[in-house]
Amino acid sequence: MLQSGDPAPSFDLPRDGGGTVRSDDLRGRRYLLYFYPKDDTPGCTREACAFRDRLPEFEQIAVPVFGVSADTVRAHDRFALKHRLGFPLLADPDHALIEAYGVWVEKSLYGRHYFGIQRSSFLVDADGRIEKSWPKVSPETHPAEVLAWLAEHGGVRPAATRRKSTTPRAPAKARGT
């Protein structure tokens, strides 16, 4: 798993509601990538809704939040609409970004071994480096944990340059199309 100081892997991933999110478009600003196992499962729903509920605080300090899982865009569209998430969900069904961040790991449940996503988050700084990583997070309390860390470490740092806006859009159905 990537650690503080490591370069953040580049990405160009499709998102719920259409379009793509590119790491190059995020240069010059902090952003948070949170990796979660699967749309609409109990823990992942609690985590997504916790981020949704704290989203105004992230917006106030100009730190966009992006959820990442191996689910399809279609699954993300349903999940985002059902729970009115308000932030982008990035689809990585090929596990390219998931593996690049080191969160595709072997897990064990009742003696059965399998691979899946370790619930983890990464704060990427304006220069494209990992500023902070959080492995094995708690779904309910993690957004508050990130906000507390950001408050202790100066909120948002001035961006070198402002680039294309990554303001989250609601899924297409929610926009009335």
N, C-alpha and C positions, 0 to 999 in steps of 0.2 A: 504494500500500500504506500502511496506517495506521502511524503512528510513535508513539513514546513521547509521552505527554501527550494524545493524541487520545482523544475519548470512544469507548468500545467500543460497537459497534452492538448493539441489543437483538435477542434471538432467542427463539424458541419452536420447538424442533425435535424431531421424533421420534427415539427412540434404539433401539439394539438391545435386545432383551429386553422391549420394550413401554414405554409411557409416553413422557413428553417431558422435556426439560431446558429450563428457562427462565432467561434471564439475570437476570430479577427475583428469582428464588429464590437466586441466587448473590451478590447484593449483600451487602456486609459481609465478604467474604472474597476472597482471591486465588484465581485459577484459571488453568489453562493450556489454551488451544485450540491444537491442532496440526492443520494442514490437510495432507492428503495426496491424491495423485491417484486411486488405485483400490485397492479391497480385493483382497487375495490376489495382488498382483503382487510380484515379488521385492524391490524397494526398499521398498515400503510394508509388506510383511511384516517385513522386517528392522527397520524403524523401529517398528512396533507392538510387536514382540517386545522391542525394546530398552526401550521405555517399560514394557512389562509387567514386565520383569526388574528395573527400577529403581523400580517402583511403591511398594514399601514405604518408600523414601526420600522420595517425594513425600507419601505419607500421613503420615509422621512429622512433616513440617513443615506439614501441613494445606493442601496445594496440590493440589486435584483436577485430574486430567488428562482432557481430552475430545478424542477424535479426530473430525475433520470431513472428509467427502468428499461427492461428489455421488451416491454409491451409494445404493441403496434400503435400507430397514430389513431386508428379507429377506437381502440380500447381507451387511449388517453382522452379522446373526445368525449366518450360516454362518461368516464370517471370525472373529468373536469366539469362537465355540464351537471351531472348528478349532484356534485358537492359544491358547485359554484366556486371553484378554486381561485380564479383570478390571476394565476401566475402560470408560466409555460411549463408544460410537461414534454420532455424530450424523449423521442423513441430511439432506442438503440438495440433493435432485435438481433443484430450481428455481434453484440457485446464489444464492439471496438473500443468505445470510450470506457465502458465498464471495466474491461480488462486492462486498459491503459492506466486507470486509476488504481488497479489492484484490488478491486472489491468483488471480483468473481472468485469465490472461494469455496472450498469443500466444507460442507456442513454435515451435521449428524442429528438425526431425530429418531428417538426410540431405536437406536442401533442401526438405522438405515443411513447410509452415506450418499450424499448427492451434492451437486454444485448449484450455487445460487448467489444472489447478491447480498453482500454484507451491508446492512443499513449503516451508511456512513455519509459524512458531509465534508466538503472542502471549500474554504474561503480562498478565492483567487484574488491576488492583489492587482493593482493597476498595471503592473509590469508583466503580468502573465505568469507569476510564480505562486506556488501554494503558500499562503500566509498562515493558515491554520488548518489542521485536519482533525476530525472527530470520528474515531472508529466506534463501531458497535453502539450506536446511540439509542436512547429511549424515545419511542415515537411521540409520547405525550409532552415530554419536557424539553426536547431538543431545540425547538425554536427559541424558547426562553434562554436556554444555555448559550446559543449563538449570540443573541442580543446582549446578554450580560457580558460575554467576552468582547464584543464590539464596543460596548460602553466603557469597559476597562482599558481598551486600546485605542481610544480616540475617535470612536465612531467612524465616519468616512474620512478618508484621506483625500486631499485635493487631487483631482485627476489631471494628468499631464495634458490631455486633450479630450474633448467630448466627441463622441462618435454617434453614429446612427442610434436612435432610440430603440430600446428593447422593452418598451412598455408592454406588459402582458395584454393580450387580447382575449376576449371570451371566445369559446368555441363557436364555429360558424352557426350552429343552430341557435345559440343564445343571442346572436346578433340579429336574428330574425331573417336569415337567408335560407 
